[in-house]
Amino acid sequence: MTGYFDWAATSPPDTEIHRLAFEKASEAWGNPSSLYSVGREAVASLEEARKKCAAVLDVPADTLFFTSGGTESDHLPLLSLLRRPVKGSLIVSAVEHPAILNQAKMLESCGWKVITVSPDENGIISPETVVSAVQEDTVFAAVMAVNNETGAIQPVKDIAAALSQNSRRRIHFHTDAVQAAGKIPLDLKNSGIDSAAFSGHKLGGARGAGLLYCAGKPESFISGGGQERGVRPGTENLYGAWSTALALEKAYSRMKNPETAEKSRKTAALLFRSLSSIPGIRPLPASRTESDERFSPFVFQFTNPLLPGEVLVRALSDRKVFISTGSACSAKKKARPVLQAMKIPEKDILNAFRISTGYETTEEDIKLLCESLAEIIC
Protein backbone atom coordinates (compact mmCIF):
# COMPACT_ATOMS: atom_id res chain seq x y z
CA MET A 1 0.00 0.00 0.00
CA THR A 2 1.76 3.12 -1.24
CA GLY A 3 2.25 5.78 1.42
CA TYR A 4 1.51 3.56 4.42
CA PHE A 5 4.04 3.89 7.25
CA ASP A 6 2.12 2.75 10.31
CA TRP A 7 2.76 -0.99 10.26
CA ALA A 8 3.44 -0.99 14.01
CA ALA A 9 -0.22 -0.05 14.51
CA THR A 10 -1.57 -2.62 12.07
CA SER A 11 -0.56 -4.21 8.80
CA PRO A 12 -2.59 -4.27 5.60
CA PRO A 13 -4.44 -7.60 5.52
CA ASP A 14 -2.69 -10.44 3.71
CA THR A 15 -5.53 -11.68 1.51
CA GLU A 16 -4.01 -15.14 1.07
CA ILE A 17 -3.72 -15.62 4.84
CA HIS A 18 -7.32 -14.53 5.33
CA ARG A 19 -8.57 -16.76 2.53
CA LEU A 20 -6.85 -19.85 3.91
CA ALA A 21 -7.96 -19.07 7.48
CA PHE A 22 -11.56 -18.69 6.30
CA GLU A 23 -11.37 -22.01 4.49
CA LYS A 24 -10.06 -23.74 7.61
CA ALA A 25 -12.74 -22.17 9.81
CA SER A 26 -15.49 -23.04 7.32
CA GLU A 27 -14.37 -26.65 7.00
CA ALA A 28 -14.47 -27.13 10.79
CA TRP A 29 -17.36 -24.87 11.73
CA GLY A 30 -18.55 -26.72 14.84
CA ASN A 31 -18.10 -25.62 18.43
CA PRO A 32 -14.87 -27.24 19.67
CA SER A 33 -16.56 -27.95 23.01
CA SER A 34 -19.24 -30.11 21.35
CA LEU A 35 -18.90 -33.89 21.63
CA TYR A 36 -20.26 -34.80 18.20
CA SER A 37 -18.24 -35.16 15.00
CA VAL A 38 -18.24 -31.54 13.76
CA GLY A 39 -17.11 -30.43 17.22
CA ARG A 40 -14.28 -32.95 17.20
CA GLU A 41 -13.28 -31.72 13.74
CA ALA A 42 -13.08 -28.18 15.10
CA VAL A 43 -10.90 -29.34 18.01
CA ALA A 44 -8.56 -31.14 15.62
CA SER A 45 -8.30 -28.05 13.39
CA LEU A 46 -7.64 -25.81 16.39
CA GLU A 47 -4.85 -28.07 17.60
CA GLU A 48 -3.39 -28.19 14.11
CA ALA A 49 -3.18 -24.40 14.13
CA ARG A 50 -1.59 -24.51 17.59
CA LYS A 51 1.02 -27.03 16.42
CA LYS A 52 1.82 -24.80 13.46
CA CYS A 53 2.47 -21.88 15.83
CA ALA A 54 4.56 -24.15 18.05
CA ALA A 55 6.69 -25.26 15.10
CA VAL A 56 7.32 -21.64 14.10
CA LEU A 57 8.25 -20.53 17.63
CA ASP A 58 10.06 -23.80 18.42
CA VAL A 59 8.18 -24.38 21.67
CA PRO A 60 5.87 -27.17 22.90
CA ALA A 61 2.31 -26.80 21.66
CA ASP A 62 0.91 -27.02 25.20
CA THR A 63 2.68 -23.76 26.10
CA LEU A 64 0.60 -21.77 23.61
CA PHE A 65 -2.85 -20.27 24.21
CA PHE A 66 -4.95 -18.49 21.60
CA THR A 67 -6.24 -15.08 22.72
CA SER A 68 -8.01 -12.02 21.35
CA GLY A 69 -4.72 -10.25 20.66
CA GLY A 70 -1.56 -8.80 22.13
CA THR A 71 -3.32 -6.86 24.87
CA GLU A 72 -5.08 -9.90 26.31
CA SER A 73 -1.87 -11.91 25.99
CA ASP A 74 -0.18 -9.24 28.12
CA HIS A 75 -3.06 -9.17 30.59
CA LEU A 76 -3.39 -12.88 31.33
CA PRO A 77 -0.02 -13.33 33.11
CA LEU A 78 -0.49 -10.04 34.97
CA LEU A 79 -4.02 -10.88 36.08
CA SER A 80 -2.88 -14.26 37.32
CA LEU A 81 -1.16 -12.36 40.14
CA LEU A 82 -4.60 -11.64 41.59
CA ARG A 83 -4.92 -15.35 42.40
CA ARG A 84 -2.01 -15.14 44.84
CA PRO A 85 -3.06 -15.18 48.50
CA VAL A 86 -0.39 -12.63 49.45
CA LYS A 87 0.27 -9.42 47.54
CA GLY A 88 3.80 -8.43 46.61
CA SER A 89 5.60 -6.29 44.06
CA LEU A 90 6.10 -6.37 40.32
CA ILE A 91 8.56 -4.63 38.01
CA VAL A 92 7.61 -2.99 34.72
CA SER A 93 9.71 -0.86 32.44
CA ALA A 94 8.74 2.76 31.85
CA VAL A 95 8.69 2.15 28.09
CA GLU A 96 6.08 -0.63 28.07
CA HIS A 97 2.99 -0.66 25.88
CA PRO A 98 -0.17 0.68 27.60
CA ALA A 99 -1.42 -2.92 27.77
CA ILE A 100 1.21 -3.50 30.45
CA LEU A 101 1.48 -0.07 32.08
CA ASN A 102 -2.25 0.49 32.51
CA GLN A 103 -2.90 -3.04 33.76
CA ALA A 104 -0.06 -2.59 36.25
CA LYS A 105 -1.84 0.52 37.54
CA MET A 106 -4.96 -1.57 38.04
CA LEU A 107 -2.97 -4.09 40.07
CA GLU A 108 -1.54 -1.21 42.09
CA SER A 109 -5.08 -0.14 42.97
CA CYS A 110 -5.64 -3.71 44.21
CA GLY A 111 -2.76 -3.48 46.66
CA TRP A 112 0.23 -4.60 44.60
CA LYS A 113 3.38 -2.49 44.60
CA VAL A 114 4.49 -1.50 41.09
CA ILE A 115 8.18 -0.72 40.62
CA THR A 116 8.89 1.16 37.40
CA VAL A 117 12.39 0.97 35.95
CA SER A 118 13.67 3.66 33.58
CA PRO A 119 15.62 3.23 30.35
CA ASP A 120 18.86 4.92 29.41
CA GLU A 121 18.88 7.86 27.01
CA ASN A 122 18.51 5.42 24.10
CA GLY A 123 15.36 3.87 25.50
CA ILE A 124 17.07 0.61 26.46
CA ILE A 125 16.51 -1.18 29.76
CA SER A 126 19.64 -2.80 31.17
CA PRO A 127 19.61 -6.11 33.07
CA GLU A 128 21.36 -4.36 35.97
CA THR A 129 18.55 -1.81 36.23
CA VAL A 130 15.92 -4.55 36.47
CA VAL A 131 17.85 -6.64 38.98
CA SER A 132 18.56 -3.63 41.19
CA ALA A 133 14.83 -3.00 41.43
CA VAL A 134 14.04 -6.48 42.77
CA GLN A 135 12.67 -6.56 46.30
CA GLU A 136 12.11 -9.49 48.64
CA ASP A 137 8.46 -9.78 47.60
CA THR A 138 8.96 -9.29 43.82
CA VAL A 139 7.29 -12.07 41.85
CA PHE A 140 6.83 -10.62 38.35
CA ALA A 141 8.75 -8.49 35.84
CA ALA A 142 7.83 -7.25 32.37
CA VAL A 143 10.10 -5.76 29.70
CA MET A 144 9.01 -5.66 26.06
CA ALA A 145 11.18 -7.22 23.36
CA VAL A 146 11.01 -4.32 20.87
CA ASN A 147 9.66 -0.92 21.76
CA ASN A 148 6.66 0.00 19.63
CA GLU A 149 7.58 3.70 19.47
CA THR A 150 11.35 3.86 19.09
CA GLY A 151 12.17 0.36 17.84
CA ALA A 152 14.67 -0.15 20.68
CA ILE A 153 15.52 -3.84 21.04
CA GLN A 154 15.56 -4.76 24.70
CA PRO A 155 18.06 -7.36 25.96
CA VAL A 156 15.27 -9.61 27.22
CA LYS A 157 17.36 -12.78 27.20
CA ASP A 158 20.04 -11.09 29.33
CA ILE A 159 17.38 -9.68 31.64
CA ALA A 160 15.83 -13.13 32.09
CA ALA A 161 19.25 -14.61 32.88
CA ALA A 162 20.08 -11.82 35.33
CA LEU A 163 16.79 -12.27 37.18
CA SER A 164 17.34 -16.00 37.39
CA GLN A 165 20.87 -15.64 38.75
CA ASN A 166 20.39 -12.76 41.13
CA SER A 167 17.02 -13.37 42.70
CA ARG A 168 16.28 -15.10 45.97
CA ARG A 169 12.93 -16.28 44.66
CA ARG A 170 11.55 -17.30 41.27
CA ILE A 171 10.42 -14.22 39.36
CA HIS A 172 8.08 -14.67 36.41
CA PHE A 173 9.53 -12.76 33.44
CA HIS A 174 7.10 -11.62 30.74
CA THR A 175 7.83 -9.91 27.44
CA ASP A 176 5.54 -8.21 24.97
CA ALA A 177 6.86 -9.65 21.70
CA VAL A 178 4.28 -8.05 19.41
CA GLN A 179 6.78 -5.86 17.53
CA ALA A 180 9.50 -8.52 17.60
CA ALA A 181 7.63 -11.49 16.12
CA GLY A 182 8.69 -12.20 12.58
CA LYS A 183 10.91 -9.11 12.55
CA ILE A 184 13.90 -9.91 14.78
CA PRO A 185 15.13 -13.28 16.14
CA LEU A 186 13.53 -14.26 19.45
CA ASP A 187 14.53 -17.62 20.92
CA LEU A 188 11.83 -18.47 23.44
CA LYS A 189 12.98 -22.03 23.94
CA ASN A 190 16.36 -21.12 25.43
CA SER A 191 15.68 -17.58 26.61
CA GLY A 192 14.51 -17.92 30.18
CA ILE A 193 11.40 -15.95 29.21
CA ASP A 194 8.37 -17.32 31.09
CA SER A 195 5.65 -15.76 28.95
CA ALA A 196 5.33 -13.70 25.79
CA ALA A 197 2.55 -11.90 23.93
CA PHE A 198 1.93 -12.01 20.17
CA SER A 199 -0.58 -10.36 17.84
CA GLY A 200 -1.84 -11.58 14.46
CA HIS A 201 -2.86 -8.32 12.80
CA LYS A 202 0.64 -6.85 13.04
CA LEU A 203 1.71 -9.52 10.53
CA GLY A 204 -1.13 -9.48 8.02
CA GLY A 205 -3.49 -11.64 10.06
CA ALA A 206 -6.86 -10.93 11.60
CA ARG A 207 -7.55 -8.29 14.21
CA GLY A 208 -8.85 -9.62 17.49
CA ALA A 209 -6.58 -12.66 17.39
CA GLY A 210 -3.30 -13.33 19.15
CA LEU A 211 -1.22 -15.80 21.07
CA LEU A 212 0.19 -16.21 24.56
CA TYR A 213 3.28 -18.28 25.20
CA CYS A 214 3.58 -19.44 28.79
CA ALA A 215 6.20 -21.96 29.84
CA GLY A 216 4.09 -22.91 32.85
CA LYS A 217 0.30 -22.82 32.80
CA PRO A 218 -0.85 -19.50 34.30
CA GLU A 219 -3.49 -19.39 37.01
CA SER A 220 -6.27 -17.64 35.14
CA PHE A 221 -8.14 -14.95 37.04
CA ILE A 222 -11.10 -15.26 34.66
CA SER A 223 -13.27 -18.36 34.94
CA GLY A 224 -15.63 -19.79 32.35
CA GLY A 225 -16.17 -22.82 30.19
CA GLY A 226 -12.64 -24.18 30.50
CA GLN A 227 -11.51 -23.49 26.94
CA GLU A 228 -7.78 -23.13 26.24
CA ARG A 229 -7.10 -25.42 29.20
CA GLY A 230 -8.93 -23.01 31.48
CA VAL A 231 -6.58 -20.12 30.77
CA ARG A 232 -8.80 -18.26 28.32
CA PRO A 233 -12.51 -19.19 28.60
CA GLY A 234 -14.88 -18.53 25.72
CA THR A 235 -15.72 -20.30 22.48
CA GLU A 236 -12.53 -20.60 20.48
CA ASN A 237 -12.00 -18.38 17.44
CA LEU A 238 -10.85 -20.91 14.86
CA TYR A 239 -10.55 -18.28 12.12
CA GLY A 240 -8.40 -16.12 14.35
CA ALA A 241 -6.26 -19.06 15.42
CA TRP A 242 -5.51 -20.06 11.85
CA SER A 243 -5.00 -16.46 10.78
CA THR A 244 -2.43 -16.01 13.55
CA ALA A 245 -0.70 -19.30 12.76
CA LEU A 246 -0.42 -18.54 9.06
CA ALA A 247 0.72 -14.96 9.71
CA LEU A 248 3.46 -16.13 12.09
CA GLU A 249 4.57 -18.80 9.65
CA LYS A 250 4.85 -16.37 6.75
CA ALA A 251 6.58 -13.66 8.78
CA TYR A 252 9.16 -16.03 10.28
CA SER A 253 9.83 -17.53 6.87
CA ARG A 254 10.57 -14.05 5.54
CA MET A 255 12.71 -13.13 8.52
CA LYS A 256 14.85 -16.25 8.10
CA ASN A 257 15.22 -15.78 4.35
CA PRO A 258 18.64 -14.14 3.76
CA GLU A 259 17.44 -12.24 0.68
CA THR A 260 14.36 -10.85 2.39
CA ALA A 261 16.33 -9.96 5.52
CA GLU A 262 18.95 -8.13 3.45
CA LYS A 263 16.24 -6.25 1.56
CA SER A 264 14.69 -5.16 4.85
CA ARG A 265 18.05 -3.89 6.12
CA LYS A 266 18.62 -1.94 2.92
CA THR A 267 15.12 -0.49 3.04
CA ALA A 268 15.66 0.60 6.65
CA ALA A 269 19.01 2.21 5.81
CA LEU A 270 17.50 4.05 2.84
CA LEU A 271 14.59 5.28 4.94
CA PHE A 272 16.85 6.51 7.73
CA ARG A 273 19.27 8.17 5.31
CA SER A 274 16.51 9.81 3.28
CA LEU A 275 14.63 11.18 6.26
CA SER A 276 17.81 12.42 7.96
CA SER A 277 18.72 14.36 4.82
CA ILE A 278 15.62 16.56 5.17
CA PRO A 279 16.65 19.78 6.97
CA GLY A 280 15.64 19.69 10.62
CA ILE A 281 14.54 16.05 10.72
CA ARG A 282 16.41 14.20 13.48
CA PRO A 283 16.15 10.66 14.87
CA LEU A 284 15.10 9.93 18.43
CA PRO A 285 17.24 8.97 20.20
CA ALA A 286 19.85 11.23 18.63
CA SER A 287 22.48 8.47 18.84
CA ARG A 288 20.63 6.17 16.43
CA THR A 289 22.57 5.58 13.24
CA GLU A 290 21.72 4.31 9.77
CA SER A 291 22.16 0.59 10.43
CA ASP A 292 22.02 0.59 14.22
CA GLU A 293 21.63 -2.98 15.46
CA ARG A 294 20.27 -1.76 18.79
CA PHE A 295 17.01 -0.96 17.01
CA SER A 296 14.46 -2.79 14.90
CA PRO A 297 14.79 -1.94 11.21
CA PHE A 298 11.00 -1.64 11.09
CA VAL A 299 10.30 1.10 13.69
CA PHE A 300 11.71 4.64 13.76
CA GLN A 301 11.06 7.75 15.82
CA PHE A 302 11.97 11.17 14.44
CA THR A 303 11.32 14.78 15.36
CA ASN A 304 11.09 17.97 13.34
CA PRO A 305 11.68 21.64 14.11
CA LEU A 306 8.42 23.07 12.79
CA LEU A 307 5.21 21.15 13.44
CA PRO A 308 3.67 19.19 16.31
CA GLY A 309 3.50 15.51 15.48
CA GLU A 310 -0.31 15.52 15.38
CA VAL A 311 -0.33 18.33 12.82
CA LEU A 312 2.26 16.54 10.72
CA VAL A 313 0.17 13.34 10.76
CA ARG A 314 -2.86 15.22 9.44
CA ALA A 315 -0.85 17.15 6.83
CA LEU A 316 0.65 13.94 5.45
CA SER A 317 -2.71 12.21 5.53
CA ASP A 318 -4.05 14.88 3.17
CA ARG A 319 -1.33 13.70 0.76
CA LYS A 320 -2.29 10.02 1.25
CA VAL A 321 0.81 9.34 3.33
CA PHE A 322 0.09 7.72 6.67
CA ILE A 323 2.32 7.91 9.73
CA SER A 324 1.63 8.18 13.48
CA THR A 325 2.89 9.94 16.57
CA GLY A 326 3.29 6.71 18.52
CA SER A 327 1.25 3.82 19.86
CA ALA A 328 -2.17 3.55 18.21
CA CYS A 329 -3.55 2.63 21.66
CA SER A 330 -2.49 6.08 22.91
CA ALA A 331 -3.12 8.12 19.77
CA LYS A 332 -5.77 10.31 21.42
CA LYS A 333 -3.61 11.10 24.44
CA LYS A 334 -1.15 13.99 24.52
CA ALA A 335 1.38 12.31 26.82
CA ARG A 336 4.37 10.47 25.35
CA PRO A 337 5.60 8.42 28.34
CA VAL A 338 8.22 6.48 26.33
CA LEU A 339 10.00 9.61 25.13
CA GLN A 340 9.58 11.28 28.50
CA ALA A 341 11.20 8.28 30.19
CA MET A 342 14.15 8.74 27.80
CA LYS A 343 14.37 12.39 28.94
CA ILE A 344 13.89 13.73 25.43
CA PRO A 345 13.42 17.55 25.42
CA GLU A 346 9.76 18.59 25.53
CA LYS A 347 9.90 20.43 22.18
CA ASP A 348 11.27 17.34 20.46
CA ILE A 349 8.58 15.21 22.11
CA LEU A 350 5.83 17.55 20.93
CA ASN A 351 7.10 17.40 17.34
CA ALA A 352 7.96 13.69 17.34
CA PHE A 353 6.50 11.21 14.86
CA ARG A 354 6.82 7.48 14.26
CA ILE A 355 7.58 5.77 10.98
CA SER A 356 7.04 2.01 10.87
CA THR A 357 7.42 -0.27 7.87
CA GLY A 358 6.75 -3.80 6.71
CA TYR A 359 8.30 -6.30 4.35
CA GLU A 360 6.29 -4.81 1.47
CA THR A 361 7.59 -1.25 1.96
CA THR A 362 9.32 -0.12 -1.25
CA GLU A 363 11.77 2.55 -2.37
CA GLU A 364 8.85 4.29 -4.11
CA ASP A 365 7.00 4.47 -0.79
CA ILE A 366 10.03 6.04 0.88
CA LYS A 367 10.44 8.54 -1.94
CA LEU A 368 6.79 9.60 -1.60
CA LEU A 369 7.14 9.97 2.17
CA CYS A 370 10.29 12.07 1.99
CA GLU A 371 9.06 14.29 -0.83
CA SER A 372 5.81 14.93 1.07
CA LEU A 373 7.67 15.65 4.30
CA ALA A 374 10.05 18.02 2.57
CA GLU A 375 7.17 19.94 1.04
CA ILE A 376 5.53 20.38 4.44
CA ILE A 377 8.61 21.05 6.56
CA CYS A 378 10.88 23.05 4.26
N, C-alpha and C positions, 0 to 999 in steps of 0.2 A: 504494500500500500504506500504509494508515493507520498512523502511528507509526514509520515507517522513516526514520531520519536518518543512514544510513551509506552514502550513495551514492558516496562517495570510495573505499570498499572494493569495492563492486560495486553494480550497478543491478539492480532487478527485471528479469527477462527480458521483452523486447518480443516478444510472441507473433507478431505479424505479421512482424517481421524474421526470427524463427526459422522460421516457416512458409515464407516465400519462399526463405530460404537452403537449407532442406531440399529444396524443389522443385528448385532449381538443381542441388544436389549429386546428387539422384536422377536427374535428366535426363541428366547427364553423369557417370556413375558409374565410368567407366574410369580406369585409371592414366594420368596425363598423360605419363608417360615411354614409354608403349606406342606402337608405330608404326601400329597398326591404327585403324579408324575411331572406335571408342568412346574410344580414347586421345586421338585428335585433337580429338574433341568436348570432352573434359575440358580440354585445353590451351586451346581457344578460349574456354570458359566461364571458366577461370581468368584469362585475359588480359582478358576483359570485366569481371570484378570489379576487376582492377587498374586498368583505364582509368576505371572509375567512381570509385575512390579518388583517382586522379590528377586527375579533373575537380573533385572536391570540394576537394582541397588546392591545386589550380592549380599542379601540378608535372608534369614529364614522367613518363609511365608507367614508363620504364626506371629511374627513381630510387627505385621502391618495391619492397619485398621483404616478402612475407607471412611472419610468424613465429608463434611459439606464444604471444605476448603482449608486454606492456610490458617485462617483465624481460629476455627474450631480445633484444628490440629495443635495450635499453640495453647488453646484454652484447656484441653483435656488434661494434660499433665499438671498444669497449674491448679485446676479445680480439684484434682485428686488430693491436694494438700488439705482440703476441707474435711477429708475423712479421717485425718489424724486426730487422735484424742488430745494431744498436747500441741499447742501452737508454738511456732519457733520463728526463724528468720529465713528469708530468701534473698538471693542476690540477682539483680538485673542490671544490664548495662544501660547507660543513659541514651544510647543510640538505637535502642530496640524499636521495632514496629509498634504502633499503637495497640495491636492485638496482645502484646506482652505488657507494655507499660500500663495500659488502662486496666487490664485484668489484675495486675499487681496492686494497683490502687484499691480495687475492690477487695482483694485479700487483706490489705492493710486496714480497711474499714471493718474487717471481721476479726481483727486482733493480731494479725501477723505483722512482723516487723519486716519492712522492705528496705534493703540496703542497695543503693544505686551507686554503681561504679562508673567513673568518667573515662573517656578516651583521651589519648594524647591529641596534639594539635592536628594530626592527620586523620583523626576519627577511628583510631585503632585501639582496641582494648588489649592490654598485655596480660599474660598469665599471672604475673606478679601482682598486678592490681586486683585481680579477682581473688587470688589466694589471701592477700592481705586483708580483704574484707570479710573473710570467713569468721564467724563467731561460733561459740560452743553449741548453739542451738540451730545452726544453719543446716538446712536439709535440701535446698534446691538452688540452682543457679541457671541463668539463661543468658546466652550471648549468641546473637545471630551470626550466620555463616558469612553472608555478604550483605552489607548495608544497602537498603533500598533507595537511599537518597544520594549517597556519595560513591557507592560501589566499593567501599573499603572491604577487603577480605580479612575477616577476623581469624586469628590463629586458634580455631576451636579445638583442634586436636591437641595442641600444646596446653590449652586451658584445661581440657579434660584430664590430661596426664598430670598437670600440676595439682589439680583438685584431688586426684586419686592419691598422690604421693604425700601431700601436705596436710591432709585433713584427718582429724581424729575419728570422724564418723563418715559414713557413706553419704555423699552428696549427689543427688540426682542432677545430671547436667543435660539441659535441653538446648537445642539450637533451632532457630527458624531458618530453614534451608530453602525457602521459597525462591530467592533470587540466585541461589547457587545451583539448584538442580538443573542438570543438562547444560550448564554454562561453565562451571569450573569443577575440577575433580573433588569429590567428597567421599572418602572411604569410611562408611559407617561401620563396616564389619570390624575394622581394627582401630577405631578412633577413640574408643572410650566414651563416645556420646551415648547417652541413655535414651534420648528421644529426639525426634526431628520432625518438623512440619514441612509439608509439600502442598503445592497448589497446581491444579490442572490447567486453569485458564491462562497462566503465565507462559504456557508452552504450546498454545494452540488448541488446548482441550476445552471442555465445557466449564462454564462458571458454575459455582455451587458444588464443586467436586474437588476433593483433595485426599491427602493421605497422611497418616500418622505412623511413624516408626517408633516403636517402643521396645527396647530390649527385654524388659520385664513388663508383664501385664499391669497397666495402671489400675488403681482403685477408682473406678468411675464414680463421680459425685452425682451423676444423673442416672436414675433408674428407669427401666421401661421393659420392653419385650425381650430383652436379652440378646438382641442382634449384635453382630461384631463382637462376639464372646463377652457380651455384657458391657463393653467399653463405650459403645455408641448406639444406644437404642433407637429404634425407628426402622421402618421398612427400608431395606437396602436400595440404593439408587444404582441399578445395574448399568444404565447408560453412563452415568457419571464415573463409575468404577472403570469401565472399559475405556472411556475417553481419557481418563487419567493415565491408565496403563499404556495406552497407545502413544499418548503425548510424551510420557517419560521415555518410552522405548525409542521414539524418533529423535528426541532431543539428545539423549545419551549417545545414540549412534552418530549423530552429527558431531558432538563434542569429541568423540574418540577418533573421528576421521581426520587424519593429518591435513588433508587438503582443506576441509571445511574449517578446521581450527586455525590454519594459517590465514585463510581468507578473513576470518573474524578478527584476527590480530591486525591485519593490514587495514581493515575497515575502521577499527578503533583508532589506529595511529593516524589515518587520514582525517577522521572526524576531529580528533584532538588538535592536530596540526592546523586544520582549516579553521576551526573555531578560534583558536589562539591567535591566528593571524588577523582577526578582525580587531581594529583598534578598541581598546578598553575591555575586551572580553578576557576574563582570567579564570583559571580553574580554581575550584575549592576542593581540597586544600591547595594552597599556593605551591606546595612542594611536588604536586603530582606532575609527572612527566609523560611524554608521548607514549611510551610502552612500559608504563610502571606496573610491575608485577604485584604490587601491593593492592591493586585495585582490579575489579572486574572490568573486562573490556566491553561490557554491555551497559554500564551505568556511569554517568558523568554528572558532576555538579559544576556549574559555572556561575559567574556573576558579571554584571555589566555596570557601567558608570552612569547610565542615563535613566533607565526605567525600572520601576518595581516589577518583580517577577510576574505578578498577576496581570499587570498591564501588558507585559511582553507576551504572555500566553495568549491573551485576547487578540493582540495585534497580529501575531503569527497565525492564529486561527482564521482570521479574515483572509489570509493568503493560502489557506488550506494546508498549513504546516502546524503540526500538533505536538506540543511539548507540555511539560508540567512544571510546577514549582517544587514538588516533592511527592510524598506519599499520597496516593489517591484517597486513602482513608482519612487524610487530614486536609484535603484540598480546600475545605471551607473555613479552616481555622487559620488565623494569622500567625500563630506561634510556629517557630521552626526549632524544636528542641534538639534535633541532631546537630545542626549548625551552631546552636547556642552552646551545646556541650563541648564543641570543638573550640569555643571561644573565638569564633569568627566575628569581625567587627559588625555592628548592627547595620550599617549602610550596605555592606556586602550581603548580609542576610536578607535584607529587604529586597534587594535587586537580584537575588539568586534564582536560578532556574535549573531544572534537571533535564538532561537528554538521555534517553535510554533506547537501546537498539535491539534488534533480533538478527537471526541468521539471514533473513531475507533483505536486510537493509543494504542498499546499493550506493555506489558512488554518485549516481544521479540524485538520490535522496539527499545525500550530504551536500551536494552542490546547491540544491533547492533551498535547503535549510540555511546555509551560509549566505547565499545571495539575499534571501529574505531578511535575515538578521542584519546584514550590512545595510540594507535599505532603511531599516527601522532605526538602527543605532547611530549610523554615521551621518 
